[in-house]
């Protein structure tokens, strides 16, 4: 399963978010997921960033709690928001319906 973090912040907070991100990205992540990204795009409202986490089976809850704690460190940034979304592969989604390719 994949988790995707979608972060947003105003352009004026980019330096603050960037410094925090560098500190966090330098830390050794848990061994139960592989991170892809971050990727960023710029909108009229500011910056939108995407990070994709490929989570080991059976570790989804642990990964979600860990990421929630990580992203909570950004709460001091004015205008910052994050949504952590659960993404299923087509095989995983079909399995929920009792189907397979």
C-alpha positions in Angstrom: 0.0 0.0 0.0 1.0 3.6 -0.6 0.6 6.6 1.6 0.9 10.0 -0.1 1.5 13.2 1.8 0.2 16.4 0.1 1.6 19.5 1.8 0.7 23.1 1.1 2.2 26.4 2.4 2.3 30.0 1.3 5.4 31.1 -0.7 6.3 33.4 2.2 6.9 30.3 4.4 9.1 28.5 1.9 12.4 29.2 3.7 11.1 28.0 7.0 9.5 24.8 5.5 12.7 24.2 3.5 14.9 24.3 6.6 12.6 22.0 8.5 12.4 19.6 5.5 16.2 19.4 5.2 16.5 18.5 8.9 13.8 15.8 8.5 15.0 14.4 5.2 18.5 13.9 6.7 17.2 11.6 9.4 17.2 7.9 8.7 13.7 6.9 7.9 12.0 3.7 9.4 12.8 0.6 7.4 9.2 -0.3 6.8 8.6 2.2 3.9 10.4 3.6 0.9 10.0 7.3 0.2 9.7 8.8 -3.3 10.0 12.6 -3.5 9.4 15.2 -2.5 8.1 16.8 -5.6 6.8 20.3 -5.7 4.6 22.5 -7.8 3.8 26.2 -7.4 0.3 27.5 -7.4 -1.3 30.9 -6.9 -1.8 30.0 -3.2 1.9 29.0 -2.8 3.7 25.7 -2.8 2.2 22.2 -3.1 4.5 19.2 -2.3 4.0 15.5 -2.8 5.7 12.6 -1.1 4.9 9.0 -1.8 5.6 6.2 0.7 5.6 2.6 -0.3 4.6 0.9 3.0 5.4 -2.8 3.8 2.3 -5.0 4.3 1.1 -5.1 7.8 2.9 -1.8 8.8 0.3 0.6 7.4 -0.9 1.8 10.8 2.6 2.2 12.2 3.6 4.2 9.1 0.6 6.5 9.3 1.2 7.2 13.0 4.9 7.9 12.3 4.1 10.3 9.4 1.5 12.1 11.4 4.1 12.8 14.1 6.6 13.9 11.5 4.2 16.3 9.8 3.0 17.7 13.2 6.4 19.4 13.5 5.3 21.8 10.8 2.2 23.0 12.6 4.1 26.1 13.8 4.3 27.3 10.1 1.6 29.8 9.4 -0.6 28.6 6.5 0.9 25.1 6.4 -1.4 22.1 5.9 -0.9 18.4 5.1 -3.2 15.6 4.1 -2.0 12.0 4.2 -3.9 9.9 1.7 -4.1 6.1 1.4 -3.5 4.9 -2.2 -4.3 1.4 -3.3 -2.9 -0.4 -6.3 -5.6 -1.7 -8.7 -4.9 -5.2 -7.4 -5.5 -4.0 -3.8 -8.6 -2.2 -4.7 -10.1 -5.1 -6.6 -9.2 -7.5 -3.8 -11.5 -5.4 -1.5 -14.3 -6.3 -3.9 -13.4 -9.9 -4.1 -12.0 -9.5 -7.6 -8.7 -9.9 -9.3 -7.1 -9.3 -12.7 
